[in-house]
Amino acid sequence: QVSAGLDQCSKEEFNEFRKLNYAYKKFGFPFILAIKGKTKIEILNNFRKRVASEPKIEFEEAIKQVKKIGIQRLDLLNKKFF
C-alpha cells in the first residue's frame, strides 16, 4: 500500500476512501484489489467503479482479485526460493 502512495493521501482522498469503504459494506465483504503496480488514483478510480457494481458481479471480481493476489505472492516466493 505504501508503494501505491496510499500513505500519502490528501485529506480529500482519505475522506473519499473512507466514504467508499463505508458504501462498499453493502456487499458484505471488504474491498479487495491487487494493487501491485497501481497508483492511488488508479485504486481510487477502481473503488469508485466497483462500489456501483451489482453484488453478483462484484463478488466475482473480488474472487478474481484474491486469485491475482495469491498468484503474485506465489510468484514472489518462487523468485525468492528458486
Buried (B, 14 or more C-beta within 10 A) or exposed (E): EEEBBBEEBEEEBEEBBEEBEEBBEEBEEEBBBBBEEBEBEEBBEBBEEBBEBEEEEBBEBBEEBEEBBEEBEEEEEEEEEE
